[in-house]
């Protein structure tokens, strides 16, 4: 979403820069000291809107990117993905070991299930620790 917002912002800025550049108003839009009396009639025609499109979308894209990044960090999306992948590998290996045990190639199915349950409880405890909503408090004795 951040990349899409940035692409839209760059497209808006490019389109407005081209439109301002065609009329020779780009320096006037970027630097007020380049505005002359000859540009005053054209400035009134559409320059405020084009100048806004030149700058505001990029700032808004930066704000959106910061909000999306904060949300992803707050929700710990990357950490959750790593934990889910780790648990996928653990349970996939457990499934393969259970299939081997069912064929009689060794391994105790009860021990395999016990180990999978233990891994699940450890993962759940980690998730609870990371997802606690209670704020930290200073305890005064």
C-alpha positions, -999 to +999 in steps of 0.1 A: +000+000+000+029+023+007+044+017-027+011+023-044+006+056-025+041+066-035+036+057-072+003+077-073+021+106-056+050+106-081+025+104-110+006+134-097+038+153-091+051+144-126+018+154-143+016+187-126+053+194-132+048+187-169+017+209-170+035+237-152+066+233-173+047+236-206+036+271-196+069+280-181+055+282-146+075+254-129+102+277-116+075+301-104+057+272-086+088+260-069+105+293-061+083+324-056+112+347-065+110+336-101+074+348-105+071+379-127+042+401-136+040+383-169+030+352-151+004+368-129-026+361-153-015+325-158-009+320-120-045+328-113-057+303-140-046+271-125-012+273-108-025+269-072-041+236-080-011+224-100+013+235-073-007+216-047-005+185-069+032+191-072+039+188-035+010+175-014+006+139-028+043+131-020+039+144+016+006+124+019+024+092+006+051+097+032+025+100+059+007+069+047+039+050+045+047+059+080+012+049+092+014+015+074+049+009+087+037+017+123+007-006+119+029-035+106+054-030+134+026-028+160+010-059+147+044-076+145+035-090+110+071-100+101+076-117+135+043-136+132+052-147+097+085-161+109+069-179+139+042-194+116+068-206+092+088-222+120+056-239+133+048-251+098+082-268+096+078-284+130+043-298+123+053-309+088+082-328+102+059-343+129+034-353+101+062-371+082+074-388+114+039-400+122+035-414+087+068-433+091+057-446+125+024-458+110+044-478+084+065-493+112+098-475+103+104-465+139+093-437+163+067-437+190+035-420+178+026-409+214+060-393+218+057-375+185+023-362+195+037-352+229+065-333+213+041-315+189+019-306+218+049-292+237+059-272+207+024-258+204+023-248+241+057-231+238+045-212+207+013-202+224+032-189+255+055-169+232+024-154+214+008-145+247+040-127+259+042-108+227+005-099+225-001-087+260-022-056+260-015-045+296+007-014+298+038-015+320+033-001+355+058+010+381+052-009+413+058+012+444+065-007+476 
